[in-house]
Amino acid sequence: MSGPSSGEASPAAGGWFERALAAYTLFALRHRKWVLAIGGALFVLGVALSSRLRVQGDFVELLPSESAAAQRFRAALARKGGGDATLVVLVQSTDPLKNREFVDRLEQRLKALPPGLAKEIDAGPREARAYVERFFWLFLSRAQLERAECELDGEEARRSPGYLGIDEPCDVPGSPAKAYDAPNAQRRSRLSVLSDEIEQRVRAEDRFPEGYYRTSDGKVYALVVRARRAGMGEQASDRLLLETERAARTLAASMGGLDVGFGGDIPTAIAEREALLDDIGVVSVAAVFLVFAAIIAFFRSARALFYVGACVSVGTSLAFAIAWLSFERLNAATSFLGSIIVGNGINYSIVYLSRYAERRRAGAELRQALLDAATTCGRATGLSALAASLSYLSLAATSFRGFSEFGLIGGVGMVLCWLTTFFLLPAMVAQFDSARGLSGGRAGATRRRSLPGFLTEFSADHPRATLLFAGFLFVLALWPLAHYLRDPWEYNFGRLRSQSSDRAGANHYSSLADRVFGSRGAPVLVLAESMKDAPAVARRALELDHQLYDGKFLEKAETIYDRLGGEPFEVEDKLRALARIRSRIDVLSKRATGEELEALRKFRPRDDLRAPGIEDLPKQLREPFTESDGRVGTPVFLSLNRGVSQSRGENLLKISHLLAELRAPSGAPLPNAGRATVFAEMIRAMEQDGPRATLLSLLAVVAVSVIGGRSLSAALCVLGSLVFAVTWLLGIAAVSDLRLNFLNFVALPLTFGIGVEYAINVQDRARAEGGVRAAGRSVAGTVALCSLTTIFGYGALLFADNLALQSFGHYAIIGELTCLVSALLLLPAALTLLQRRKPLLPTASIQKGGFSSVPMDV
């Protein structure tokens, strides 16, 4: 092969854009080796930079940086030193002694972990039990102490000489029912019953009397590892989980007969992130295989796959290189963007290559075919790339970083894929194509009419019937939309998580941990400005819950004073009451015998009982109430009611609203951190940013359609095709209850870009070929292939383990199909009716103009 001769003429036909494309195409043919070398260097650079990207699954990374709730969340974590994320090791067997031995041995192994990896290894409440036993009387409520005083007064009265035998009940608010009131001739004494009640209170306070976290039957034991992390899927927790898993599984294997699992904040979040990443890998491989097979089948040439793959690979790698320069990482939303960029960005090279093959089959030489492909397809694909890019970039205008970063990377990716296609493809084809052309067929051979071409021609032959049927479907889709559009968001986060994790992974073991601890997940952290303010914050939280939601959400609010027996004035009041109780017991003991004497001795408070101080608290009880700078007592922990689902977005929004209402004495909002804060803010961001991004995307594609239509009537046809496609999409989503979430929402503005892309290609080819039927034969099959390759990319998401990814796949595939049907059926019918009023004239191409006579030796 040799390059073109030096006597080539200047472009003589087409607009400035077509002339520029023609001039560059000739340049690429003349200097193809240099072009290919530059393309290779760009690919290496793109891969080198994009390979540095890391995936950060921390959902906090998705929140707007200026969000007040996100700022309060980050402030709370900064003050607390990252929060108390938990990793719970659970061991199961029928032998409680073996379970206990496992916990003891694992505790020693984990204490040898590198410093700073874990904040605390907690095998059981041993120190806490000793402390509670020492100061137990101070943990009784004031009502219980009043009851004790009343019963002692009654006992003393019964023993006085003037006692008349009339028992006055000790009706103290909060007192339990009295077993001695039962009509039983052998009923026990009041003091014995009261002593048993106190003992029951001790057992309720001390749920783990052996000093181990375990179920009542001993079949499940737990060991808790705490770390200064947010527990939201960040990479920093990975090593802790890895080291703990290695130690636990090795030990379990050596002991035999033990089932070991891992629950808590850290493994649950990491499991969700890893499931997402695994899905991305599976999805990418499956999508690439299907896309490659479709391209080879369509072009009947493996060489076409090389051309298309090279162009989209360079464009995609450069897009992710820019992502690294901009963000240095991918988040949960952008982590699967690669397959989407490939699925959409591959369209430009498919359209270009298909037109080139068509011209070669028609008998054109290589140079003429490339010039015609560039000038015929350049404008339509350029506008398509612009529409798709602007649809992506509409997301970049939002504050929710799950959307904005997705939009920026995707928007840049679309433009780069178009640029690399028109930069590389002429040089690659000139360098590697055979003399017979890409089609591998003889000159003058025609391709058999495809099904998409048949549908387009049918629509052109029966335009009114087609439009009538499309209108019927449009009205049918409108029926469920009014209810759906009022609130299209997904509030059930249980429908967005990993399925395998729920069945047997971290979520399964986290539920098992809840059984051991009798809890429902980690409490919400709120930070008061000072220790003395903490009780007021706790009371205010409970008051707000009752005022706003009838006490639905909060079970209790705990401060460090709950570990100290109460606030100082309460402790002093209790100590005075306990002194009176001690004095009465000493008097009564002198005359008591048998069961009553034993009850009095058990009931008597210790002589050395005093108000505990912070220094008395064991580390296990003090650490949760300590900030990173050493301040103690500011944290307040709000425990949610066990019947409250934290997978329901409605609940999370209400809990987040309650937290936002908590204020310091100065009036400033209090920092807080919890699952509700993060996910509620994600919902708010979607509700606020979603309509804005949708409107911007719509305005962008309207502008592109007006530019691409060359006339108002043609632009209205393209936009009408888009409106029908999007309405059908939303109608199907409404009927199937497919709701929008933080991952699948982006499918909506992307559908705007796709709807315009396919329609513009059909409309522009109809103008180039001088008729709708000719356009159907020329480009309908190519548009269908573009849609098919994208559907393959999205279709692989349907087999993902992560339900959010599945929902994205459903939404995107429905959008693809409605856009394709609208472009191949509705638009040709509309253009046919428009053509009958104003016939379309073929657009002059470079091949038909001054370049056709330029000699070129290839």
C-alpha positions in Angstrom: 0.0 0.0 0.0 1.1 3.5 -0.7 -0.3 6.8 0.4 -2.3 9.2 -1.7 -0.7 11.3 -4.4 0.3 14.8 -3.7 -2.1 16.3 -6.2 -5.3 15.9 -4.2 -7.8 18.7 -4.5 -9.3 20.6 -1.7 -12.8 19.7 -0.4 -15.4 21.1 -2.7 -18.7 19.9 -1.3 -20.4 19.7 2.0 -20.3 22.2 4.9 -17.2 23.2 6.9 -17.6 20.2 9.3 -17.7 17.7 6.4 -14.8 19.4 4.7 -12.7 19.3 7.9 -13.5 15.6 8.3 -12.5 14.9 4.7 -9.3 16.8 5.1 -8.3 14.9 8.2 -9.3 11.6 6.6 -6.9 12.3 3.8 -4.2 13.3 6.3 -4.7 10.1 8.2 -4.4 8.0 5.0 -1.2 9.8 4.1 0.3 9.5 7.6 -1.4 6.4 8.9 1.7 5.0 10.7 2.1 8.2 12.6 -1.5 8.3 13.5 -1.4 4.7 14.7 1.7 5.4 16.7 0.0 8.3 18.4 -3.1 6.2 19.1 -1.0 3.5 20.6 0.8 6.0 22.9 -2.5 7.5 24.0 -3.8 4.0 24.8 -0.7 3.2 26.9 -1.0 6.5 28.7 -4.7 6.0 29.3 -4.1 2.5 30.7 -1.2 3.6 32.9 -3.2 6.4 34.5 -6.6 4.6 34.8 -4.9 1.5 36.4 -4.2 3.7 39.4 -7.9 4.1 40.1 -9.2 2.5 43.2 -12.8 1.7 44.0 -14.0 3.3 47.2 -17.3 1.7 48.3 -17.8 4.1 51.2 -21.4 5.5 50.6 -20.4 8.7 52.4 -18.3 9.4 49.3 -21.5 9.8 47.3 -22.9 12.6 49.4 -22.6 16.2 48.5 -19.7 17.8 50.1 -21.8 20.9 51.0 -24.6 18.8 52.5 -25.4 19.8 56.1 -26.1 16.3 57.0 -22.9 15.0 55.4 -20.9 17.7 57.2 -22.5 16.7 60.5 -21.7 13.1 59.8 -18.0 13.8 59.0 -17.7 16.1 62.0 -19.0 13.4 64.3 -16.5 10.8 62.9 -13.6 13.3 63.1 -14.4 14.1 66.7 -15.0 10.4 67.7 -11.9 9.2 65.8 -13.7 7.4 63.0 -16.6 5.9 64.9 -16.9 2.5 66.5 -17.2 0.2 63.5 -17.6 -3.4 64.6 -16.4 -6.8 63.4 -18.2 -9.6 65.2 -16.6 -13.1 65.0 -19.3 -15.7 65.6 -18.6 -19.4 66.4 -21.3 -22.0 66.4 -21.3 -25.6 67.6 -23.3 -27.8 70.0 -20.5 -27.8 72.5 -20.5 -24.5 74.6 -17.1 -25.4 76.2 -15.5 -25.7 72.8 -17.0 -22.4 71.7 -15.6 -20.7 74.9 -12.2 -22.2 74.3 -12.2 -20.9 70.7 -13.1 -17.3 71.9 -10.3 -17.4 74.5 -7.7 -18.6 72.1 -8.8 -16.2 69.3 -8.7 -13.3 71.7 -5.0 -13.9 72.4 -4.3 -14.2 68.7 -6.1 -11.0 67.8 -4.4 -9.0 70.5 -1.1 -9.7 68.6 -2.4 -7.8 65.6 -0.4 -4.8 64.5 -0.9 -1.7 66.6 -3.6 0.6 65.3 -5.4 -2.0 63.3 -8.0 -2.7 65.9 -9.1 -0.3 68.7 -10.4 -3.0 71.0 -10.7 -6.8 71.2 -13.8 -7.5 73.3 -14.3 -11.2 74.2 -16.9 -10.5 76.9 -18.2 -8.0 79.5 -15.8 -9.2 82.2 -14.5 -5.9 83.5 -17.9 -4.4 83.0 -19.5 -7.1 85.2 -17.2 -6.4 88.1 -18.0 -2.7 87.9 -21.7 -3.3 87.7 -21.6 -5.6 90.6 -19.6 -3.1 92.6 -22.0 -0.2 92.0 -25.2 -2.1 91.2 -27.5 -0.3 93.7 -26.9 2.9 91.8 -28.3 1.4 88.7 -31.7 0.9 90.3 -34.3 3.5 89.3 -35.5 6.0 91.8 -38.9 4.3 91.7 -37.4 1.0 92.7 -35.5 2.6 95.6 -38.8 4.3 96.8 -40.4 0.9 96.6 -37.7 -0.7 98.8 -38.0 2.1 101.4 -41.8 1.7 101.4 -41.5 -2.1 101.9 -39.0 -1.7 104.7 -41.2 0.9 106.4 -44.1 -1.5 106.2 -42.0 -4.3 107.6 -40.9 -2.1 110.5 -44.6 -1.1 111.1 -45.7 -4.7 111.2 -43.2 -5.5 113.9 -44.3 -2.6 116.1 -46.5 -3.4 119.2 -49.4 -1.2 117.9 -49.6 -2.8 114.5 -53.3 -3.3 113.4 -52.6 -5.9 110.6 -53.7 -3.6 107.8 -51.2 -3.7 104.9 -50.9 -0.5 102.9 -49.7 -1.3 99.3 -46.5 0.3 98.1 -47.9 1.8 94.9 -44.8 3.4 93.5 -44.9 4.3 89.8 -42.8 1.9 87.8 -42.9 -0.8 90.5 -43.4 -4.4 89.3 -46.4 -6.5 90.3 -46.3 -8.0 93.8 -46.3 -11.8 93.9 -47.2 -11.7 97.6 -50.7 -10.3 96.7 -51.7 -13.6 95.4 -54.3 -15.5 97.6 -51.9 -18.1 98.8 -51.8 -19.3 102.4 -48.1 -19.9 102.0 -47.2 -16.7 100.3 -43.7 -15.4 100.8 -42.8 -12.3 102.8 -42.7 -8.9 101.1 -39.0 -8.6 101.7 -38.3 -12.0 100.1 -40.3 -11.1 97.0 -38.6 -7.7 96.8 -35.2 -9.4 97.1 -36.1 -11.7 94.3 -37.2 -8.8 92.2 -33.9 -7.1 92.8 -32.1 -10.2 91.9 -34.0 -10.4 88.6 -33.0 -6.8 87.9 -29.4 -7.9 88.4 -29.8 -10.7 85.9 -31.4 -8.4 83.4 -28.5 -6.0 83.8 -26.0 -8.8 83.6 -27.1 -10.8 80.5 -23.8 -12.6 80.2 -23.1 -13.9 83.7 -20.2 -16.1 82.5 -18.3 -13.1 81.1 -18.8 -14.2 77.5 -21.1 -12.9 74.7 -23.2 -15.9 73.9 -26.8 -17.1 73.3 -28.6 -18.5 76.3 -28.1 -22.1 75.1 -24.4 -21.6 74.6 -24.5 -22.7 71.0 -23.3 -19.4 69.6 -20.5 -17.3 71.1 -19.3 -14.0 69.8 -16.1 -11.9 70.0 -16.2 -8.2 69.0 -13.4 -6.3 67.3 -13.8 -2.6 67.3 -12.0 -0.2 64.9 -11.9 3.5 64.4 -13.7 3.4 61.1 -17.0 4.5 59.7 -18.0 1.0 58.8 -19.4 2.1 55.4 -17.2 0.0 53.1 -14.0 2.0 53.1 -10.8 0.2 52.0 -9.0 0.9 55.4 -11.1 -1.8 57.1 -10.1 -4.5 54.6 -6.9 -5.5 56.3 -8.6 -5.8 59.7 -11.2 -8.2 58.3 -8.5 -10.1 56.4 -6.3 -10.6 59.4 -9.2 -11.5 61.6 -10.6 -14.0 59.1 -7.3 -15.7 58.7 -6.7 -16.1 62.4 -10.3 -17.3 63.1 -10.5 -19.8 60.2 -7.0 -21.2 61.0 -8.0 -21.7 64.6 -11.4 -23.2 63.8 -9.8 -25.7 61.4 -7.3 -26.8 64.1 -10.1 -27.3 66.6 -12.6 -29.0 64.2 -16.4 -29.1 64.3 -16.8 -25.3 64.5 -18.7 -23.0 62.1 -17.2 -19.5 62.0 -18.8 -16.4 60.5 -18.3 -12.6 60.5 -20.9 -10.0 61.0 -21.1 -6.3 62.1 -20.7 -3.0 60.3 -17.3 -3.7 58.7 -17.9 -7.1 57.0 -21.4 -6.1 56.0 -20.2 -3.0 54.2 -17.2 -4.7 52.6 -19.4 -7.6 51.5 -21.7 -5.2 49.7 -18.8 -3.5 48.0 -17.1 -6.8 47.1 -20.3 -8.1 45.7 -20.6 -5.0 43.6 -17.0 -5.4 42.3 -17.5 -9.1 41.6 -20.6 -8.2 39.6 -18.6 -5.6 37.7 -16.1 -8.2 36.7 -18.7 -10.8 35.7 -20.8 -8.2 33.9 -17.8 -6.9 32.0 -16.6 -10.3 30.7 -20.1 -11.4 29.7 -20.9 -8.1 28.0 -17.7 -8.0 26.1 -18.2 -11.5 24.8 -21.7 -10.8 23.6 -20.8 -7.5 22.1 -17.8 -9.1 20.2 -20.0 -11.9 18.9 -22.6 -9.4 17.6 -20.0 -7.3 15.8 -18.4 -10.3 14.1 -21.9 -11.7 13.1 -22.9 -8.3 11.7 -19.8 -7.5 9.7 -18.9 -11.2 9.0 -15.3 -10.2 9.8 -13.1 -10.5 12.8 -11.1 -7.6 11.5 -14.1 -5.3 12.2 -13.8 -6.3 15.9 -10.2 -5.2 15.9 -11.1 -1.8 14.4 -14.1 -1.2 16.7 -12.3 -2.5 19.8 -9.2 -0.4 19.3 -11.2 2.9 18.9 -13.4 2.4 22.0 -10.5 1.1 24.1 -8.4 4.2 23.5 -11.4 6.4 24.2 -12.5 4.6 27.4 -9.0 4.3 28.8 -8.5 8.1 28.3 -11.8 8.8 30.0 -10.8 6.8 33.1 -7.3 8.5 33.0 -9.1 11.8 33.3 -11.2 10.3 36.1 -7.9 9.5 37.9 -6.6 13.0 37.4 -9.9 14.4 38.7 -10.8 12.1 41.6 -8.1 9.4 42.0 -10.8 6.9 42.7 -14.2 5.5 41.6 -17.2 5.4 43.9 -20.0 2.9 44.2 -21.9 4.6 41.3 -18.9 5.1 38.9 -17.3 1.7 39.5 -19.3 0.0 36.7 -19.2 2.9 34.3 -16.6 1.3 32.1 -19.0 -1.2 30.5 -21.5 1.6 29.9 -19.0 3.9 28.2 -17.9 0.9 26.0 -21.5 0.0 25.2 -22.4 3.6 24.2 -19.1 4.7 22.8 -18.8 1.7 20.5 -21.7 3.0 18.4 -19.7 5.7 16.6 -17.2 3.2 15.2 -20.0 0.7 14.3 -21.9 3.4 12.3 -18.7 4.6 10.6 -17.5 1.1 9.8 -20.9 0.0 8.6 -21.1 2.9 6.1 -17.5 2.1 4.9 -18.4 -1.6 4.3 -21.6 -0.5 2.5 -19.7 1.7 0.1 -17.1 -1.0 -0.5 -19.8 -3.4 -1.4 -21.2 -0.8 -3.8 -17.8 -0.8 -5.6 -16.1 2.2 -4.1 -12.4 2.2 -3.6 -10.9 2.3 -0.1 -10.2 6.0 -0.2 -13.6 6.9 -1.6 -15.4 4.6 0.9 -13.5 6.1 3.9 -14.2 9.7 2.7 -17.9 8.9 2.2 -18.1 7.2 5.6 -16.5 10.1 7.4 -18.5 12.8 5.8 -21.8 10.9 5.8 -21.6 9.7 9.3 -19.5 12.4 10.9 -22.2 14.9 11.5 -24.9 12.4 12.8 -22.5 10.5 15.0 -20.9 13.8 16.2 -24.4 15.1 17.2 -25.1 11.8 18.8 -21.9 12.0 20.8 -22.8 15.5 21.8 -26.3 14.5 22.9 -25.0 11.6 24.9 -22.2 13.6 26.4 -24.6 16.4 27.5 -26.9 13.8 28.9 -24.1 12.5 31.1 -22.9 16.0 31.9 -26.3 17.0 33.1 -25.6 14.7 36.0 -22.3 16.6 36.6 -24.4 19.7 37.5 -25.8 18.0 40.6 -24.3 18.1 44.1 -24.8 14.3 44.7 -21.3 13.0 43.9 -22.7 9.6 42.9 -24.3 11.4 40.0 -21.8 14.2 39.3 -18.7 12.1 39.0 -20.6 9.6 36.9 -21.8 12.4 34.6 -18.3 13.9 34.2 -16.6 10.6 33.4 -19.4 9.4 31.1 -19.7 12.8 29.3 -15.9 13.0 28.6 -16.0 9.3 27.6 -18.6 9.9 24.9 -16.6 12.7 23.3 -13.4 10.8 23.5 -14.8 7.7 21.9 -16.1 9.8 19.0 -12.8 11.6 18.6 -10.7 8.4 18.7 -13.1 6.8 16.2 -12.6 9.5 13.6 -8.9 9.9 14.5 -7.9 6.2 14.3 -10.3 4.4 12.1 -9.2 5.8 8.7 -5.6 5.0 9.4 -6.4 1.5 10.8 -8.5 0.6 7.8 -6.0 2.0 5.3 -3.2 0.0 7.0 -4.9 -3.3 7.6 -7.9 -3.7 5.3 -7.8 -6.1 2.4 -8.2 -5.2 -1.3 -11.7 -6.7 -1.2 -12.8 -4.5 1.6 -14.2 -5.2 5.1 -17.2 -7.0 3.7 -15.1 -9.7 2.2 -17.5 -9.8 -0.7 -17.3 -8.9 -4.4 -17.7 -5.3 -5.5 -21.3 -4.5 -6.3 -22.7 -7.1 -3.9 -25.6 -6.0 -1.8 -26.4 -7.0 1.7 -29.7 -8.7 2.3 -32.5 -6.6 3.9 -32.4 -6.9 7.6 -35.4 -7.1 10.0 -34.8 -3.6 11.2 -34.7 -2.4 7.6 -37.9 -4.2 6.9 -39.6 -2.5 9.9 -38.4 0.9 8.8 -39.7 0.3 5.3 -43.0 -1.0 6.6 -43.3 2.2 8.7 -42.6 4.3 5.7 -45.2 2.4 3.6 -47.9 2.7 6.3 -47.1 5.9 8.2 -50.6 6.8 9.4 -51.3 3.3 10.8 -47.9 3.2 12.5 -48.5 6.6 14.1 -52.0 5.6 15.2 -50.7 2.5 16.9 -47.8 4.4 18.5 -50.3 7.0 19.8 -52.4 4.2 21.3 -49.3 2.8 23.2 -48.5 6.4 24.2 -51.9 6.9 25.8 -51.7 3.5 27.4 -48.3 4.4 29.0 -49.7 7.7 30.3 -52.3 5.9 32.4 -50.1 4.8 35.4 -47.7 7.7 35.2 -49.6 10.2 37.3 -49.2 8.0 40.4 -45.7 6.9 39.6 -44.2 10.3 38.9 -45.5 11.7 42.2 -42.9 9.6 44.0 -40.8 7.4 41.8 -38.0 6.7 44.3 -37.0 3.4 45.8 -37.3 3.6 49.6 -36.7 -0.1 50.3 -32.9 -0.4 50.6 -33.4 -4.2 51.1 -34.1 -4.3 47.4 -30.7 -2.8 46.6 -28.3 -5.1 48.4 -26.4 -8.2 47.7 -28.5 -11.4 47.6 -25.8 -13.8 48.6 -24.8 -11.7 51.6 -28.4 -11.9 52.8 -28.5 -15.7 52.4 -25.2 -16.7 54.0 -22.8 -13.8 54.1 -22.2 -10.9 56.3 -25.8 -9.8 56.6 -26.7 -13.4 57.7 -24.1 -13.3 60.5 -24.9 -9.8 61.5 -28.5 -11.0 62.1 -27.0 -13.9 64.2 -25.0 -11.3 66.2 -28.2 -9.4 66.9 -29.5 -12.6 68.5 -26.5 -12.8 70.7 -26.6 -9.2 71.9 -30.3 -8.7 71.8 -29.9 -5.6 69.7 -30.7 -4.3 66.2 -27.6 -2.9 64.7 -25.3 -0.2 65.9 -26.9 2.8 67.7 -26.8 6.3 66.3 -24.0 8.5 67.6 -24.8 12.1 68.6 -22.1 14.4 70.0 -23.0 17.0 72.6 -20.8 20.1 73.1 -19.9 19.0 76.7 -20.5 16.2 79.1 -23.0 18.2 81.2 -25.1 18.8 78.0 -25.3 15.1 77.1 -28.3 14.2 79.3 -30.3 17.2 77.9 -29.5 16.0 74.4 -30.7 12.4 75.3 -33.9 13.7 76.8 -34.5 16.0 73.8 -34.1 13.1 71.4 -36.7 11.1 73.2 -39.1 14.1 73.4 -38.7 14.7 69.7 -39.5 11.1 68.9 -42.7 11.3 70.9 -43.7 14.7 69.6 -43.0 14.0 66.0 -43.6 10.2 65.6 -45.4 9.0 68.8 -42.3 7.4 70.1 -42.0 5.0 67.1 -38.2 5.1 66.5 -36.1 5.4 69.7 -36.0 2.7 72.3 -33.5 4.5 74.6 -30.9 7.3 74.7 -27.7 6.5 76.6 -25.1 8.9 78.0 -22.0 8.2 80.2 -24.2 9.1 83.2 -26.1 5.8 82.6 -22.8 4.1 83.3 -22.3 6.2 86.4 -25.7 5.6 88.0 -27.2 8.9 86.8 -26.4 12.5 86.9 -24.6 13.8 90.0 -27.8 15.1 91.7 -29.5 11.8 91.0 -26.6 9.8 92.4 -26.6 11.9 95.5 -30.3 11.4 95.9 -29.9 7.7 95.5 -27.0 7.5 98.0 -29.2 9.3 100.6 -32.0 6.8 99.9 -29.6 3.9 100.1 -28.3 5.1 103.5 -31.8 5.1 104.8 -32.4 1.6 103.4 -29.2 0.4 105.0 -30.2 1.9 108.3 -33.6 0.3 108.2 -32.2 -3.1 107.3 -29.7 -3.0 110.2 -32.6 -2.4 112.6 -34.8 -5.1 111.1 -32.0 -7.6 111.0 -31.7 -7.6 114.8 -35.1 -9.2 115.0 -35.3 -11.2 111.8 -34.7 -14.9 111.4 -34.7 -17.5 108.7 -35.8 -16.5 105.2 -36.3 -12.9 106.2 -32.9 -12.5 107.7 -31.3 -14.0 104.5 -33.4 -11.6 102.4 -32.3 -8.6 104.4 -28.6 -9.6 104.2 -28.8 -10.0 100.4 -30.8 -6.8 100.2 -28.4 -4.6 102.2 -26.4 -2.0 100.2 -22.6 -2.1 100.7 -21.1 0.2 103.3 -18.5 1.6 101.0 -20.9 2.5 98.3 -20.1 5.9 96.8 -20.6 7.9 93.6 -18.5 6.4 90.9 -16.2 8.6 88.8 -15.0 8.4 85.3 -11.8 6.9 86.6 -13.8 3.9 88.0 -15.3 3.0 84.6 -13.5 0.1 83.0 -12.1 0.8 79.5 -14.9 -1.3 78.0 -17.5 1.1 79.3 -15.5 4.3 79.1 -14.2 4.0 75.5 -17.5 4.4 73.7 -18.0 7.8 75.5 -14.5 9.1 74.7 -13.6 11.4 71.8 -10.4 11.1 69.8 -8.8 14.1 71.7 -9.5 12.4 75.1 -12.7 14.3 76.0 -15.1 12.0 77.9 -18.8 12.1 78.2 -20.0 14.0 75.1 -21.3 11.0 73.0 -25.0 10.2 73.2 -26.1 6.8 71.8 -29.6 6.5 70.4 -30.8 2.9 70.1 -33.6 2.3 67.6 -36.7 0.3 68.4 -36.2 -3.3 67.3 -39.4 -3.3 65.2 -38.1 -0.4 63.1 -36.7 -1.5 59.7 -33.5 0.4 58.7 -34.0 -0.8 55.2 -37.0 1.4 54.7 -36.1 4.8 53.3 -39.2 6.4 54.9 -37.9 5.4 58.3 -34.4 6.7 57.6 -35.7 10.1 56.4 -37.7 10.5 59.6 -34.9 9.4 61.8 -32.5 11.8 60.0 -35.1 14.6 60.4 -35.2 13.9 64.2 -31.4 14.0 64.3 -31.3 17.3 62.4 -33.6 18.9 65.1 -31.1 18.1 67.9 -29.4 21.4 68.8 -26.7 22.5 71.2 -27.5 25.3 73.8 -25.9 27.7 71.2 -28.5 26.6 68.7 -26.0 24.9 66.4 -26.9 21.4 65.0 -25.2 18.6 66.7 -22.8 16.3 64.8 -24.3 12.8 64.4 -23.3 9.6 62.6 -25.5 6.6 61.7 -26.8 4.6 58.8 -29.9 6.8 58.8 -27.9 10.0 58.2 -26.1 8.6 55.2 -28.9 6.9 53.4 -31.5 9.5 54.1 -29.2 12.1 52.6 -28.8 9.9 49.5 -32.5 9.9 49.2 -32.7 13.7 49.6 -30.0 14.2 47.1 -31.8 12.1 44.5 -35.0 13.9 45.1 -33.4 17.3 44.8 -30.9 16.6 42.1 -32.9 14.1 40.0 -35.4 16.6 38.6 -32.6 19.1 37.9 -30.5 16.6 36.1 -33.5 15.3 34.1 -34.4 18.9 33.0 -30.9 19.8 32.0 -30.6 16.6 30.0 -33.8 17.3 28.3 -32.8 20.8 27.4 -29.5 19.6 26.1 -31.0 17.0 23.7 -33.6 19.5 22.6 -30.8 21.9 21.6 -28.9 19.1 19.8 -32.1 17.9 18.0 -32.8 21.4 16.7 -29.2 21.6 15.4 -29.3 18.1 14.0 -32.7 18.4 12.4 -31.6 21.3 10.0 -35.2 22.4 10.1 -37.8 22.8 12.8 -40.1 20.1 11.4 -37.3 17.6 11.3 -36.2 18.5 14.8 -39.8 18.1 16.1 -39.9 14.6 14.5 -36.7 13.7 16.4 -38.0 15.1 19.7 -41.4 13.5 19.2 -39.6 10.1 18.8 -37.7 10.8 22.1 -40.9 11.8 24.0 -42.7 8.7 22.9 -39.7 6.5 23.9 -39.3 8.1 27.3 -43.0 7.9 28.0 -43.1 4.2 27.1 -40.1 3.6 29.4 -41.7 5.3 32.3 -45.0 3.6 31.7 -43.4 0.2 31.7 -41.4 1.1 34.9 -44.6 2.2 36.6 -46.5 -1.0 35.7 -43.6 -3.2 36.8 -43.0 -1.1 40.0 -39.4 -0.5 38.9 -38.4 2.5 41.0 -35.5 4.9 40.8 -32.5 4.5 43.1 -29.0 6.0 43.5 -27.6 3.6 40.8 -30.4 3.2 38.2 -31.5 6.9 38.1 -28.7 7.7 35.6 -30.5 5.4 33.1 -33.1 8.1 32.7 -31.0 11.0 31.4 -28.9 8.5 29.4 -32.1 7.4 27.7 -32.6 11.0 26.5 -29.2 10.8 24.8 -29.8 7.4 23.3 -33.3 8.4 22.0 -31.8 11.4 20.2 -28.8 9.4 19.0 -30.7 6.7 17.2 -33.3 9.2 15.8 -30.6 11.6 14.5 -28.8 8.7 12.7 -32.0 7.7 10.9 -33.1 11.3 10.2 -29.6 12.3 8.9 -29.3 9.2 6.7 -32.7 9.8 5.3 -31.5 13.2 4.2 -28.2 11.9 2.9 -30.0 9.1 0.9 -32.9 11.3 -0.2 -35.6 9.1 1.3 -36.8 7.1 4.3 -36.8 3.8 2.6 -33.2 4.2 1.5 -32.2 5.2 5.0 -33.9 2.1 6.3 -31.8 -0.1 4.0 -28.6 1.8 4.8 -28.7 2.5 8.5 -31.5 0.6 10.3 -29.5 -2.5 10.8 -26.5 -0.5 12.0 -28.7 1.3 14.6 -30.1 -2.0 15.7 -26.6 -3.4 16.2 -25.7 -0.3 18.2 -28.7 -0.9 20.4 -28.0 -4.6 20.6 -24.4 -4.2 21.8 -25.6 -1.7 24.4 -28.4 -4.1 25.5 -25.8 -6.8 25.9 -23.8 -4.6 28.2 -26.8 -3.8 30.3 -28.3 -7.3 30.0 -25.3 -8.8 31.8 -26.4 -6.6 34.8 -29.5 -8.7 35.1 -27.4 -11.6 36.4 -25.6 -9.6 39.0 -25.8 -10.5 42.6 -26.4 -6.9 43.6 -30.0 -6.0 43.3 -29.3 -2.3 42.6 -27.2 -3.3 39.6 -30.1 -5.5 38.4 -32.5 -2.6 38.6 -30.1 -0.5 36.6 -30.0 -3.2 33.9 -33.8 -3.4 33.8 -34.3 0.3 33.5 -31.5 0.8 30.9 -32.7 -2.2 28.7 -36.3 -1.0 28.7 -35.0 2.5 27.6 -32.9 1.0 24.9 -35.8 -1.0 23.5 -38.2 1.9 23.5 -35.7 4.2 21.9 -34.9 1.7 19.2 -38.6 1.0 18.4 -39.3 4.7 18.3 -36.4 5.4 16.0 -37.1 2.6 13.6 -40.9 2.7 13.5 -42.3 6.0 14.8 -39.7 8.4 13.3 -39.7 6.9 9.8 -43.5 7.3 9.7 -43.3 10.9 10.8 -40.5 11.6 8.3 -42.5 10.0 5.5 -45.5 12.3 6.1 -43.1 15.2 6.3 -41.4 14.2 3.1 -44.7 14.1 1.3 -45.1 17.8 2.0 -41.5 18.7 1.4 -39.4 16.1 -0.5 -35.9 15.4 0.9 -32.9 16.0 -1.4 -29.8 13.9 -1.0 -27.1 15.8 0.8 -24.0 16.3 -1.3 -21.2 14.1 0.0 -17.5 14.5 -0.4 -17.4 11.4 -2.5 -20.0 12.9 -4.9 -18.2 16.2 -4.9 -14.7 17.4 -5.7 -12.9 14.5 -4.1 -14.3 11.8 -6.4 -11.8 12.5 -9.1 -8.8 12.7 -7.0 -6.5 9.8 -7.8 -5.3 7.7 -4.9 -3.1 4.7 -5.1 -3.9 2.3 -2.2 
